[in-house]
């Protein structure tokens, strides 16, 4: 392959895209407002601009004839700019406006799911004002309060009763681009993620992982495990739901990540979606579990190239998130060499180093790294993941 990819964002979730692009022979341009962003060293060029404003990006790259694709691999809020730039440069892979809106607006996604007749849980949405808690009082508590368009569990908080809603909404609004929040009924059940690829308007591949979350109030993902404990009938039902979803949105081709929950009545609830590969090492997890290169397929979709997402294997795999349980400064990273001797460890990515700040894990942006285990049995995968997790430690300075 040849040409240059414009990649919107350089956060940790984008790192697999930069690496895979280089392996495929593409040059990359990292666009980010943060000059010290993690993926910058992996890019061939850097444009110091916000991914939320496409006009300056278009002006900065005006006249380039080597651009062959635009991706937003780690940010749903970058999708509007991705669509605008693709159309501006007449490149392939522009997502439909409905796809962008459903990815970037949680309330709109809920409305789409309701319109399709999927399992329903009630919600209210809007700006933070005196009326929001009054409207939320009609819901069944507990509820979750979320920013309307933030990701990585930023600003999410559970509220046991209506008196907690105003404060939680004020916090959530700080993470929303326009200040809006969504308050939705908290449903109990089993949490999953679906990593899919859409081709010709249909689900060409879907891999489902079981998610482990931190306890209330933040519910941040700590691990993914595949294959998930879904039987063939339930996987078939989910695939049909996703087919209906992409048909409704007019999504023709590209990656899709969906958070979902199966409630105590055994109903599937779709919670959120993004027209991208999921973070937390999910692209690596799927590749090592099923032999499907979703990151490479997303690049193919962005450049108008063919992609083969046919599974070639089924292995047990675990993606484990590394994080600190308190704030401080990292003084030492311990155990990386020992972890890499574990035969089942196939990926280890560390975002932190001595001198890096560590923050409590109340949202996924505060992760310090992740690793992926692949094995031939659930017991072997679990044991290897435990050995790797026990080997890796981050020593912190600062108050405990």
N, C-alpha and C positions, 0 to 999 in steps of 0.2 A: 504494500500500500504506500501511497505518497500523499502529500498535502498536509495541511495544518488544521488541527481541531481547536476551536475556541471553547474552553471549559470554564463555565461560570461557577466560581467558588473554588476555594482551596482548603476547605475543612477536611477533617479526618476521613469522612465518608467518600471523598472524591479521590483519595489516594489510589485505590485499585484502578480507576479509570485512567489516570496519568500513566501508571505502570503498564497497563495493558495496551494503551495507545502506542507507547514507545516500542513494545514488543511487536506490534503490528506494523511498525514503520512510519507512524505518523509523528509529526512535530506537534507540540501543544503550546497554547497560550493560556496562562492562568489569569483570570480576571477576578480581583478581590479588592475590597477597600482596606484590608489589613495587610500591611507590608510583610509581616512576620508569619503569614499563614503557613500551615504545615506542609501543604503540597507544593509551595513555591519552588523548592530545590529540585523537584521532579519535572518542572516545566521548562520548555526551551525559551519562553518569553513570559514577561509579567506585565500586566496592565493594571495600574493602581486606580481602580474605579469600582463603584458599587455595582453589584449585579442586579440591583433593582431599578436601574435607570439605563435603558438600552441606548438612548441617543448619544451620550458621550462615548459609549463603547463603539458604536457604529462610526462615529467621527474619528476616534483614535485609530481605527483599522480601515479607514476609508482608502479605497484604491487597491487593497490587497487582492491579488488574483490566486493566492494559494489556499484560501479558506475552503474547506470541504465539508465542515459540519460544526454544529453547535450543540453542546450538552450542558445540562445542569444536574450533575449526578448526585449531589449531596444536599440540594435545597429545593423544596417545593416552591418557595417564594421567588426563586430564580426562573421559574417556568414562564411567566409572562414575558420576561426579557428574552428568554430562549426563543419563544415563538416569534417575537417581533424581529429579532435579528435574523432568524432563518428566512422569514419572509422578505426582509430588507435585502438580503444577499442572494435571494432566489436559490436557496439550498434545499436539499431534501429533509424530510423528517419533522416538519412543523406539526406539533400537536394541535388538535382542534381546540377552539376557545373553551368549549365545554369541559374538555379534559383538564385544561389549565385551571379553570375555576374550581372544579371538584377536587383537585389536588391541593389548592391553596386556600380554600374556604371550607372549614369544617361544617358550618351550618348548611352551606349549599350541598355538600356531599350527603348530609343527613336527609335533606329534602329530596335528592335524587333517589336515594335508597327507599324512602317512604313512597315515592311515586312508582317505584318498581314493585311495591308490595312486599319488600323484605321485612324480616322481623324488626319491630319498632320499639324504640324507647324514647320517651318524651324529652323535650328540651326547650329552652328559651334562649334567645340571643339578642345582642344589641350592645350599645355603649353603656359604660358604667354610670348609672345615675340612680336617683332615689327610687325609680320604678322597677329596676331590675330585680331586687330582692322580693318585691311584691309579686312580680310575675313568677319568680322562681318558687314562691310558696305553694303554687299549684302542683308542683312536681312531687314525686315520691322520693323521700330522702332515705339514705344519703345521696348526694349528687357530686358530680365532678365539675369543676370550673376550669375552663381552658381558654387560652388566647385563640382567636378565630383562625389564625394562620401560622402560628409558630409550630416548630417541630422539635424533636428530641426531648419531649416531655417538659419543655421549658414552661414555667408558670402554671403548671397543673397542680391542683390541690383538691382533695376530697373535703366535703363539708357534711357534718353530721346533722345539722339543722339550719334553718333559714337565717339565723342570727350570724352565722359565719360567712354568708355569701358575699356581703359587701366588701369585707376585707380581702377575701380570696379573689374577687373580681378585680379589685384595684391592683392587686399584684399581677394577675394574669394580663390585664390591659397594658402593662408596661412592656410586655413581650409581643404585643400585636401591632402590626404595621399601622393600623388605623384606629387602635384602641378598642375594637369590638371584642367581646368574649362570648363564649357559649357555655351555658349551664345545662348539663344533661344528667338524667337519672343514671346512677351507678348500678350497673347490672353485674351480678356475680356469675362466675362460671370459669371455663378454661380458656386461656389466652393463646392465640396463635398468630403467626405471620404467614402470608402467602406471597411467594416470589414467583412472578409469572412473566411470560413474554407473549405479546399480542402480535399476530401476523394475519393480514387480510381481514382484520376486524374480528378475529376469533382467538381464544386462548390456545396457543400452540404448545405451551408448557406451563405447568404449575407445580411448585414444590412447597409443601407446608411444613413449617417448623413450630414446635411447641415452645412457648415463651415462658421464662421465669421472670417475675417482677419483684421489685422492692415492695415492702408493705406500705399501707397508707401512711401519709397522705399523698405521695408523689407517684407511685406506680411506674418506676423506671425499669426498663429491661436490663436484666443482668446476664441472661443466657438464652440461646436458641438451641433446640435439639431436633434433628431429623433422623429418620422419618418420624413424623408426629403420630400420635395415637388415634388416627382417623381410619375408619374402615373404608372399603372401596365405595360403598353407597354414599357415605358422607362426603368423600372427596369428589364423587361425581356430582352431588348436589352443589357443592361449592363451585366447581368448574362451571356449571350451568348458571349460577348466580353471577359469576364474573363475566361470562359470555353476555348475559343480559346487560350487565353494567357497561361494558365497553361498547356494545351496540347502541345503548341509550346515549352515550357520550360521543359517539362517532370516533372512537379511538381505533385507528387502523393498524398502527404498527409501532412497537416499542416496548420498553420494560414497564412493569406494573408491580408495585409493592402495596399490600393491603394488610392492615391490622384487623383481626377479627376475634370474636369471642363466641363460644358455644355455651349458652346459658343453662341453668339448672333444669329447664324444660326441654333441653336438647335442640334448641333453635340456634341457627347461625346468625350472628349479628355482624355486619361489616361496620367497622368503627371509623377508619380513615384510609385514604389512598394517596399514592403518589405515583406520577408517571416517571419513575426512575427505579434503579436497583436499590434495595434497602440497605441501610447502614449496618453498623455493628458486625461487619465481616460476613454479611449474608451472601454476597456474591461469591466469596471464597467457600463458604459453607456449601452452597448449591453445587459449585464446581467439583468439590471433593466428594460430595455425597452422590451426585448423579452424573458427573461428567459433562454437565451443561455449563457453558461459559456465558453467563448472562451479561457480564460486563462487556465482553467482546460482541455479543449480540446487540447491546445497546449502542455501541459504536457503529456497528453495521447498519442499524436502523437510522442513525444520524447521518450516515454518508451514502445511503441508498444502496448498500451492498447486501448480498444474501447472507442469511444466518441459519445455521443448523442448531436447533435446540432439542434434538432427539436424545433422551437419556441413554447412556451407554453402560451404566452400572447403578447399583443401589448399595450404599454403605451407611453405616451409622456415623453421624457426625455431630459435633458440639461446637458452638461458638460461645466463648466465655468472655465477658467484659471485665476489664481490670479497672478498679477505682479505689479511691481513698474514702475512709469513713469520717474524716474530719479535715478541716482546713490546715494548711501548713505549707512549708517549702520542702520539696524533695531534696534530701541530702544524699541518698544512695538508692540505686535500683539493684535489687538482689535476686539472683536465681535465674537470669536469662540463659546463661550457659548451661545450667543444669536442666532447665526446661527443654532446651533444644536437643538434649540427648534422649528424650522420650520418643520412641519410634513412631507413636501415633500422632505426634504433634506435626502438623503440616503447614501451619502459618503462625507466626508470632509477630505482632506489630505493636511497638511501643511508641506512644506519642510524648511521653514525659522523660526527662533526664535530670540529673542533679542541677538544682537551681530553678527548676520549673515550679510554678505554684500548683498546689493541689487544693481542690475545693470539695466540699461534701457532695455526695452523689445524689443530688436532688433533681438533676436532669442529665440527659445522656451526653450533652456537650462537655460535661466534667469528667468523662472517662479518661483513663490514663493509657489505655491500649486494649488489645483483645488477642485471643489466640483461638485457633481452630484445631480440633482433634478429629481424625477420621479413623475408623476401626471396623472390624468385621462383626461385632456383636454389641448390643447395648451395654452389657456389663464391662466389656473391654473399653468402650468409649468413656463410660462414666469413671472408671478407675483411672484412665490416663488423664482425663480432665481434672480429677481431684489431685493427682500428682503434680500436674503443671500449675494448678492454682496454688497449691501449698508451697511450691518452689519459688514462686514469684512474689516478691514483697517490695514495698516502697517505704523506705525510712523517711520520716518527716521531722523537721524542726518546727518549733512554734508550740503554742499552748495546746494541750490535749483537750 
